[in-house]
């Protein structure tokens, strides 16, 4: 299923496709664990299909409320920057305390 076909699907159909592909991926992993899988490329293809479907699903979520999406990202980035700053400060070498002269 290519991207244009997926974009033509409704939100519910995309959710069903994701579930169907997850089930297929689970079965392929099980077959691989048992040593019965002969077409190993299917694992990768199914995983990529799931990623494609989820990407389009996420695009639609963002399109509904773009301001909310960007506001959330800004808060996350600010928290990450603050945590990185705290970590850099904690890693600095502390100056040696003044020792008494001998």
Secondary structure, 3 states (H helix, E strand, C coil): CCHHHHHCCCHHHHHHHHHHHHHHHHHHHHHHHHCCCCCCHHHHHHHHHHHHHHHHHHHHHHHHCHHHHHHHHHHHHHHHHHHHHHHHHHHCCCCCCCCCCC
